[in-house]
Amino acid sequence: MTTELKSELEIDLEILSLRREVQRLERNLRLERERAKRPKGRLSELIGIGRGVYGTPEQIDTYRQEVRDSWN
């Protein structure tokens, strides 16, 4: 192989590698854009926004004690 041919092959391989990297980055960008469209797409964003089942902390304690007592 001549030096010129080898350098052309190396350039072609580098171009292919860069194209794959660009495709990967574009795919990640599309995924991030889709995720940004969903306002509450992550569990950590959902915590605390739902309506609770219990109206007061006392109701929660009562339920918790009933469950604990049922174990005995």
C-alpha positions, 0 to 999 in steps of 0.5 A, a space after each residue: 500500500 502506498 502512503 497516499 492510499 493508506 492516508 485516504 483509507 484512514 481519512 475514510 475511516 475517520 469520516 465514518 467514525 465521525 458520522 456515527 458519532 454525529 448520528 449518536 448525538 442527533 439521536 440523543 438530542 431527539 430523545 432530550 427534546 422529546 423528554 422536554 416536551 413531557 412536563 412531568 416525565 420523571 418520577 422525581 418531578 411527580 413526587 408531591 404533586 398528586 392529591 393525597 388519599 388522607 386529609 390529615 396527618 392523624 388519618 395517616 397515623 391511624 392507618 399506619 397503626 392499624 396496619 402495624 397492629 394487623 401484623 401481630 
